[in-house]
Amino acid sequence: MTAAEQTSTGRALIEAGSPVAGSMSSAAATVVFEPATARVQVDDRFAAALRTAAGEAAGIAVERERVRAGAALAFAVEYAATLHRTGRPVRTDDFFTPRPGGRPVADDLVEAVVATARRSTDERRVRHLGYLLAEVGVSPDIDTELADRALRLAGELRWRQLALLAAVGRRDRVPLPMAPLEDEPRGWTAWGAREDVADLQRAGLLDPPPAQPRPGGAALPRLRPADLRLTRRGVLVHRLLVLELLRDDAVAAALAELGLPRT
């Protein structure tokens, strides 16, 4: 494939993300492939990693997977442009430098994010997968293994679980409910949301961990949302997926589905 053909097909992949990323996909493709004509900018090294990934993924045959792959790259551009505008420089370590006999770590990560996005049938998650790319690109304290760990954890979480993590992460400015959670809610939606909280606790993303049976069968304390805290692992996922930017209405919906009394 010639350079011109790779540019054409790679750009088309990012533009194909419009059903998920909207009209921003076209602008993102311009930033990556024609930066001189773009209204916003990202670092050249970051753009180069996205160009490589877009060209390599251009042949995706399943249409909706192609949409999600393009959208993830478009969202990466969106957040990277915001970081560039606010003065957060890309990392200056070897993240973007080809390794001896291999390609840059950045290229590995972009490919992994695209692969995860392709599998994300709940397409609301794709935005934050793209944000992960941009956030790691400006975070020299995050090594390859940490980024991979966060991506694996994110790939296992459902949208409501991401929203619940976001709720706990913003607890200092948006207080969480004080009412205790039922252990076995009668309604299926509330039961599923309560299971999501328990799964986050068992995965080590939220403290306190699930309560253990007491000797003699004594009653266990009831968990309140206000008691929840992000663990170190939870902080990693929250930070790299930029859950601080997860929409307030999605957070409110996740909390409402816990079935707590309205205040």
Secondary structure, 3 states (H helix, E strand, C coil): CCHHHHHHHHHHHHHCCHHHHCCHHHHHHHHHHCHHHCCCCCCHHHHHHHHHHHHHHCCCCCHHHHHHHHHHHHHHHHHHHHHHHCCCCCCCCCCCCCCCCCCCHHHHHHHHHHHHHHHCCCHHHHHHHHHHHHHHHCCCCCCHHHHHHHHHHHHHCCHHHHHHHHHHHCCCCCCCCCCCCCCCCCCHHHHHHHHHHHHHHHCCCEECCCCCCCHHHCCCCCCCHHHCEECHHHHHHHHHCCHHHCCHHHHHHHHHCCCCCCC
